[in-house]
Amino acid sequence: MEELRVIISGGGTGGHIFPAVSIANAVKALRPDAKILFVGAVGRMEMQRVPAAGYDIKGLPICGFDRKNLLKNFKVLYKIWKSQRMAKQIIKDFKPQVAVGVGGYASGPTLNKAATMGIPCLIQEQNSYAGVTNKLLAKKAEKICVAYEGMERFFPAEKIILTGNPVRQALLDTKVSREDAIKSFHLDPAKKTILLVGGSLGARTINESVLQHLDLIKASDAQFVWQTGKYYSAEIAERMKGEHIPNLVITDFITDMGAAYKAADLVISRAGASSISEFCLIGKPVILVPSPNVAEDHQTKNALALANRDAAIYVKDAEAPATLLELAIKTVADEQKLQSLSENVLKLALPNSADIIAKEVIKLAERK
């Protein structure tokens, strides 16, 4: 059997990187001989996260267009041109039989060049609303793996496979009990627990919703684990000086999300595609507060895809500081509501996504 060589490209956020690494791991599990090379964007988080997961990565100087300052875009165009040339050289040197794009800046030039050089391409779209890069690449891709129904609006129907989003395997494999998970946060297993998490960088709105209602937290029978995000941790430490709230645990980053989800009776989160796929697979009741600062407002569309099926509660970003905490405290005390949210969100789960995608990747490579 010929050695399998795969390029995986994309990144920029955890939401692109986790699926990319999950796909790589699944390819390795099926074909231990596989050689896998990642292509990312210089200065973005994949340049650390991918080597930490045990894979080689090459960086392209690509970045996004500046919508406010148009003059800066001459520089962007130069970087795109340079990235295309570098991608061509990387592909020549590595000689992949297949290229995979997960969205994010780097996947544009990499998959463009791969397709032009006759290498079969597969793209994975995590959101219910297709990203710009993937929409442009769809013409050249042979297979498009999606996580939501109705993606024919963006892509040719004959190329689409409904696979779901690969998620961090550690979340599904966690063996810790709810009681031990709660104790790891030094909290009381007899009480209901609300987890507030704003993604890898934090979310200002979720943080403000807490800071403006510390009185509600103090008066509540529930307890809270609040991940502020590293970006906001210093400012929050300053604002919380002199406050001692026994039922509130504050942390800038949670390493073991499996344990955090296990501890939580209710999660408050942004509506990124990866997070949503995780909630579906573990059946977690969730209040979604979509970030308004993302391309094409795709987080709102992700959130509504669940809320319209009573599989999540949706709160607008602008309304969250006023209403979010009161709603969360009311919801976590309503056993029936938690039960129905959990049952409905589980119905939307698409398990084994990474394996299904990996098999498609290998099929394309073998055709080459």
Salt bridges, closest charged atoms under 4 A:
GLU3 OE1 - ARG5 NH1 2.68
GLU3 OE2 - LYS35 NZ 3.45
ASP33 OD1 - ARG31 NE 2.99
GLU142 OE1 - ARG367 NH2 2.45
GLU179 OE2 - LYS183 NZ 3.21
GLU208 OE2 - ARG239 NH1 2.88
GLU235 OE2 - ARG204 NH1 3.76
GLU235 OE2 - ARG239 NH1 3.36
GLU238 OE1 - LYS241 NZ 3.32
GLU243 OE1 - LYS218 NZ 3.09
ASP265 OD2 - ARG178 NH2 3.04
GLU278 OE2 - ARG168 NE 2.98
ASP317 OD1 - ARG270 NH1 2.86
GLU335 OE1 - LYS192 NZ 2.71
GLU360 OE2 - LYS363 NZ 3.32
GLU366 OE2 - ARG31 NH1 3.45
